[in-house]
C-alpha cells in the first residue's frame, strides 16, 4: 500500500510539472520568437533578406529558443507547481502523511532526469545543427541575391552605400519607371537616369544587374574639364556577384566533436556553454524546491521576483565566466563550473533557512 501511494505521488508531481512547463515554455518561446521575427522582417524591408527564407529561419530559431529556455522554464514550473501546493496546504498534508523532503526531491528528479538526457542531446547535437542550417540559409540567400525591398517613391541603398537608386514607379510586371542611380564606376562617382529599367540575371555567372534603357549618365563635377554626359540606349549596373565560396562556420556553429578536439579557449568556452544547459536543469531543480515554500496566505507569484533576480545573476555570471575563460583569466577546469557550484551552495543555504537545519538533516541524512 505504501509503495502504491508513492507511485501516485510521483505521478502527481510529474503530471503537474509537465503541464506547467509546457505552458511556460510556450509563453517564453512566443515572446522571444516574436522579437526574432520582427528583426527578420525589418531586414526584409531593407532588402538584406529574402521573404522566402523568413519562415525557415524562424523555424530553426524556434528550435534554438526551446533549447535555451528549458532551464528557465523548469525553474519557474517547479516554483509555481510546488508553491501552489504549499498555498493549498497539499504539501502540509503530504508532510503529515510521512512524505518528507527527500520524496519531493525524488519525484521532481524523476521528471528532471529524462529531461536532462533529452536536453543534453539537444544542446550538443541539435543546437549546432540548427545554427549551421541558419548560416547555410543566409549564405544561399546572399548568393541568390536579388534587389529586394524596393519601394517606389523612395531612395534604396545597397552594397553598403556604394549603390543608391530611386524608382518613381514599379509596374505590376516588375518594370521600373524613371530610375535614378548613383554609383561609382572606374573610380568615378556618377549619376545615371533612365526612363525605364529591369532586373536581369547573367545565366553564365549568376551576377545580378539593373538594366537601364534610354537614359543619360553624368560623371564628374559640372564646370570642370573631366565632366561628361553619356547618352545610352541600354546600360547595365552590377548589383551583386554570385559567390561560390564555401560556407565557413564560426565556433558556435561547429559540431560538439570538433569542439572537444580543440584546445582553443573559444572552443572550450562554447563546449562548456552547451554542457551548461542540461546541467542548469539539475542546478535549478535543487534550488527551486526549497524556494517554492510559501505561506498559504502568500500571493500567487510570491517567489517569482526572487527567482527572476537569481536567474539574472546566474546568466550574468555565466557570461562573465565565458569571458574570463576566453581571456585566460580562469583555467579550463574552472571554466563555468564555478557558477553551477555557487548555485548549489545557494540552494543549500535556502534549503536550510526555509526548513531548518535539523529538519534538513533528518530528511536527507536520516533520523
C-alpha angles and dihedrals in degrees: 000000000000093000090050091053091052091052091052091051092049090050091049094054094042093049094047093046092048093051094045094045092051090055095045092048091049092053095045093045094049092050095049094039092053089058091053090047092053090050092051093046091052088054090050092054091051093048096247093116137031119242088224093070099044094089092051092048092049090051094053091043089053089057090051093047093050090054094047097047095050096094093046092045092051092048093052093042094055091047093051098043100045091035089057090049090054092050092048091048091241092126091051089053091049093049092048089051091057098263102137135191093272090060091050090052090047092053091047093049092048083066097038101049097061087044089051091055093048092047092048090057093044095050097044101037113014098041097056089043091054091047090051091050091052091052092047091051092049092047094049089047091054092047090054090045117163132171103282134174092030112161124185115239097030140080116262121202126202140162090040094299098315089109123044122168140170126212119196095197139359116207126217091260091055096257114148119222126203099004125190119191132186114194142138120253127176088354094304127111112229143172121225126193129184140166094237143005144175140193116257133183123213104232093207101046102020091230118152122231139178106223112206123195133204101001149116134251121210120199130180132010118313111250096027126107096247094053112117141172120211124194119206141177094207128013128176125211117195111232104175139348119229107248119215094183117134116252111253118204125221122228093271091056096050121110116261091244090058091050091051091053093051127084095194112123092233091053091049091048092051092047092051090046090058093046090048093065097067091035090056088062090064092043095051093043090056090049100041097058097064092035090058093069108110137158117265087241094052122112124264094259100032100141100028093093091054090046090051092052091048091050092049090050090048093052092047092050090049091053090047093049092051090050092050091048093051092047092048095244091127126032121246094253089060095040112128096331093094089066091057090045089052091052091051089053090050089050091053091048092050090046093053094043095048099043104022129251095262093050092049091048092050094048100042102030101028136254 
